[in-house]
Amino acid sequence: MNQTPLLAADALCFERQGQAVFGPLGFSLPAGGLLQVSGSNGSGKTTLLRVLAGLARPSSGELFFDGQPASSDARSRYVAYLGHLPGLKAELGCLHNLQAACGLLGRRARQTPAAALGIVGLAGHEQVPAHSLSAGQRRRLALARLWLSPAPVWLLDEPYANLDSEGMDLVQRMLAAHLRSNGAAVLTCHGQFNGTALPHQQLDLDAQVGA
Ligand SMILES: Nc1ncnc2c1ncn2[C@@H]1O[C@H](COP(=O)(O)OP(=O)(O)OP(=O)(O)O)[C@@H](O)[C@H]1O
């Protein structure tokens, strides 16, 4: 069995204008592992995910994907990022959005864009342009794109935002299925009350204040 963590961070720090936003942080996520990052508004959760996704550069420290130092090539193979903005093409229909993403990023084995729309409750919306969807429906479309990604490491910034209780349950089920299929995930939340019920490691950025 492969014991190498899918994602590992060692002494990871991020500073802005000489002020620490977070760090030094260390964690190690094996296949099937889930890390929940909590903290109050402005504690650095989104910044941490952006650093993990390669959208921001750490001030110091190291990151590894499957034992390899982080690089843009490693990230393109390992990371699927669900940020605050759904990152959809507004003029394209739902199905077309997913087809375009699969064309660009590849596709999870045995999954199709049409089936993914059904999984997230958007069957019947195939031709509806993304700009006509509600915030929760856009979130669902972004979840379908995430589900289709072949990348094993999911980075989820407040994945329950804008979703009704059925949508929150959907995230939980997708996450559980992803972890069962040897994926790993990092998700952010503001506190235990809006976090995941799945078994997880916990990283509380508020607990770092003054550390
Ligand atoms: N683009 C930016 N330029 C300058 N400062 C920023 C920028 N983005 C975030 N910050 C600052 O960095 C700190 C961390 O922000 P971040 O968005 O990571 O927090 P968060 O924990 O995700 O917050 P929230 O719970 O409100 O989403 C905050 O003090 C914020 O003001």
The ligand as a MOL file (V3000), in Angstrom:
LIG
                    3D

  0  0  0     0  0            999 V3000
M  V30 BEGIN CTAB
M  V30 COUNTS 31 33 0 0 0
M  V30 BEGIN ATOM
M  V30 1 N -6.0090 40.3680 -2.3530 0
M  V30 2 C -5.7250 40.7480 -1.1130 0
M  V30 3 N -4.9620 41.8430 -0.8820 0
M  V30 4 C -4.6540 42.2300 0.3680 0
M  V30 5 N -5.0730 41.6100 1.4780 0
M  V30 6 C -5.8480 40.5240 1.3210 0
M  V30 7 C -6.2270 40.0350 0.0240 0
M  V30 8 N -6.9930 38.9230 0.1770 0
M  V30 9 C -7.1200 38.7500 1.5060 0
M  V30 10 N -6.4430 39.6930 2.1970 0
M  V30 11 C -6.3050 39.7860 3.6530 0
M  V30 12 O -5.7030 38.5640 4.1010 0
M  V30 13 C -6.2970 38.1220 5.3010 0
M  V30 14 C -6.8300 36.7130 5.1010 0
M  V30 15 O -7.8840 36.7350 4.1520 0
M  V30 16 P -8.6380 35.4200 3.7070 0
M  V30 17 O -9.5650 35.7850 2.5980 0
M  V30 18 O -7.6220 34.3650 3.4500 0
M  V30 19 O -9.4380 35.0320 5.0320 0
M  V30 20 P -10.6070 33.9700 5.2570 0
M  V30 21 O -10.2630 33.2560 6.5190 0
M  V30 22 O -10.7930 33.1380 4.0490 0
M  V30 23 O -11.8460 34.9300 5.4680 0
M  V30 24 P -13.4450 34.6890 5.2880 0
M  V30 25 O -13.8730 33.7550 6.3700 0
M  V30 26 O -13.9890 36.0730 5.4870 0
M  V30 27 O -13.6820 34.1690 3.9020 0
M  V30 28 C -7.3650 39.1520 5.6510 0
M  V30 29 O -6.8190 40.0400 6.5840 0
M  V30 30 C -7.6480 39.8580 4.3530 0
M  V30 31 O -8.0210 41.1940 4.5650 0
M  V30 END ATOM
M  V30 BEGIN BOND
M  V30 1 1 1 2
M  V30 2 1 2 3
M  V30 3 2 2 7
M  V30 4 2 3 4
M  V30 5 1 4 5
M  V30 6 2 5 6
M  V30 7 1 6 7
M  V30 8 1 6 10
M  V30 9 1 7 8
M  V30 10 2 8 9
M  V30 11 1 9 10
M  V30 12 1 10 11
M  V30 13 1 11 12
M  V30 14 1 11 30
M  V30 15 1 12 13
M  V30 16 1 13 14
M  V30 17 1 13 28
M  V30 18 1 14 15
M  V30 19 1 15 16
M  V30 20 2 16 17
M  V30 21 1 16 18
M  V30 22 1 16 19
M  V30 23 1 19 20
M  V30 24 2 20 21
M  V30 25 1 20 22
M  V30 26 1 20 23
M  V30 27 1 23 24
M  V30 28 2 24 25
M  V30 29 1 24 26
M  V30 30 1 24 27
M  V30 31 1 28 29
M  V30 32 1 28 30
M  V30 33 1 30 31
M  V30 END BOND
M  V30 END CTAB
M  END
